[in-house]
C-alpha cells in the first residue's frame, strides 16, 4: 500500500471543540469522552485497512488502535484542532507500522537471497496440479527443488515447512522453536537456496546445449 493511497475519513459526530478545552483543563469526563471517540475511530479506520493490506492483520489493527489512543492522551495539551490531529495521527501511525513491518520482512532474508528464497518457495510451495503444462525449464526447476529438499537434513526440512505454511512463521519464531540463532538459521536457508539456484542454472545450461545440438543434427 502506498502512502498516498491512505485516506482517513472520521465520523462527523466528533466531540465538540469545547470538550477538548475541558479535557485540557483537567475534566476527566471530557477526557473520557474524547478517548472513547478516538479509540472507536482508530479501531474503525485500522480495521478497514485489513482487507487492503496483506501485511496488516486484525490483531495489528487492534494493537495500533490502542497505541494511537495512548499517543492521543499524551498529546491532548498541545492539540489545536481535534479532527485534523486525529486524522493525521491515524494515517501516520499506519504508514509507520507498515514501513516497519515491510522492513522486518525484508531483513529476514540476506540481501540478494530474497529473490532466491522466493523463487524456491514458488516451485515448492505452489506445486502445479498438472505438471505437463510446465515448459522444460520450469519442470526442471520444480524437480530440482523437490529433490534438493527431500535430500536435505531434517532441520532444514522443518525450517521450510514453517516457511511454506499457509501463514509462514518469521525466522525469529522458527529459531525459538528449533533452538537456533536467527543469523545461523538465515545463513542456512541462504546457502540452501543458493545451491538450488546454482543447480537449476547448470541444468538449464545443459538443456539449452542439448536443444542446440538437436537442432544442428
N, C-alpha and C positions, 0 to 999 in steps of 0.2 A: 504494500500500500504506500503510495507516495504521500508526502506530507501535504501536498496541495489538494489532495482528494479528500482530506479530512475536514468535515464541517460539523459544527455543533449548534443544534437548534434547541434552545431552552424552553421550558414550559413558560408560557406567557403569564401564568398565575404566580409569578415570583413574589416573594415578600415585599412589602412596601419599603421604600428607602428609609422611612422612619424607624423600621425595625433594626436596620443596620446602625443607625445612630444610637439607638437604645442599647444595642449589644456593645458598642464601643464604650458606653458609659457604665458598663457592668451589669446590665439587665440580663439575668440568667434565662428568663423566659424568652426574650428576644434571641439570645444566643442559641437556645434550644430549637426555636422555630427555624432559624437560619440553617442550623446544622442538619435538621431533618430534611429541609428542602434541598440543600446541596447534596447530601448523600443520595437522596432519591433521584435527583437529576444525573448525578455521576453514574449511578448504577444503571439507569435507563440508557444513558449515552454509551457507556462502555459495553453493555450487553448488546446493543445494536451493532457493534463493530465485530462481534464474534464471527458472524457468518461471512464477513467481508475479508477477514484477515486470517490466513491459515495458521499463523504463529500465535494467534490470540485466542485463548480459551475462556470458558465461562468462569473458571477459577481465577484466571488473570483479571477478568472484569471485576469480580468481587473484591479481589485484593487491591486493585487500583482505585476502586471507589472508596475503600477505607483509607488508603493513603491520601487520596485527594481531600477527604474530609478533614484529616489531621492537618494537612497543609493549609486548608481554608481557615480552620480555627486559629492557627498561629498567625495568619495574615490579617485577621479581622481589623486590628487597629489601623492598618495602612490602606485598606480597600476604599476606593473612592466611588466606583460605580459597580454595584453588585453583579448584574447580569454579564457585563463585559468582562469583569475579572474572572468569573466562574467559567465562562465560555473559553477564554484564553487558557485558563489553568487546565481544564479537561483536555483540550486539544494538545497542549504542550506535553502533558503527562503521558498521553497516549503515544505521541511521537517518540518521546524519550524511551518509553517502555519497549516499543517495537524495535528501536535502534539498538538498545542493549541486548534484546533477545536475538536479533539477527547477528550481532557481533559475537555473542556466545556460541551461536550455532556455527559460525564460520571458524572460530578458534578451536572447535572440536576436531578439525582436520589440520594437517600440517601443510600449510602453503599450497603448492600446486597439487597436492594429493587430494584436494577436494573433488576435482573432476574425476580422478581415478576411482575413488570410493563410490561416487555417484554412478559412474559407468558400470562398475562391478555390480552394484545393487540393482541397477536396471535389468541386468541379464539374469541375476539370481533371484531377486525378489519378485519380479513380474514375469514369470516364465510364460511364453505364448502357449495357448491351448493347442494350436495347430502349428507345429514346427516346420511343416513342409512349406509354409508361406514365407519363411525366412530366406533371405539370399545366402549365398555361400559364406560370406564374411560374418554375417550375424549368427549363422548357425555354428560356425567355428568358435565365435566368442562365447556363446552360450555353453557349448560343450566344454571349452577350456575352463570357464568359470566354475561350472559344476564339478568338473574333475578335480580342479585345484582345491575347492572347498571340501570335497569328500576326502581328499588325501591329507587335509590339514589336521593338526592335533586337536584334541577335544576342547581345549581352552579357546582356541581360535574359532572353532565352530560355535561355541557358546556365545562368544562376543558377537558374531554375525547373526545368530538367532535373535539376540536382543536388538541389534541394529535394524534387522529386517522385519521386525514385528509390525503389526498394524499401527501401533503407537510406539515408535522407536525410543529406546531409553538413551539419555545423554551418556557420554563416556564417563562422566563423574559417577553416575549411579551404577554403571556396569562395573567400574573399578571397585566400588564399595562392595558389590555383590561377590566379585571374584577375588577380592583382596589384592588388587593391583594398583600401582600408582598410575595416575592419569597419563603422565608422559610416556611411561613404558607401554601402556595399552595403546596409545595413539601411534607410537613408533611401530608396534607390532602390526597394527592394521595397515599402516602406510607401506611397510615392507611387503606385506602380503599383496596389497592392491597393485603395487609396482611390479611384483613378479607376475601377476595375472596379465597386466597390460603388456609387459615385455614379451610374454609367451604368445599373446594374441597377435602382436606385431610380427613376430617371427613366423607364425602360422600364415598370416596374411601375405607376407612376402613370398613364402613358398607357394601359396595358392596363385598369386599373380604370375610367378615364374612358370608354374605348371600350365596356366592358361595361355601364356605367350608361346610356350613350347608346343602346345597342342595346335595353336593356330599356324605355327611355322611348319608343322609336319604334314 
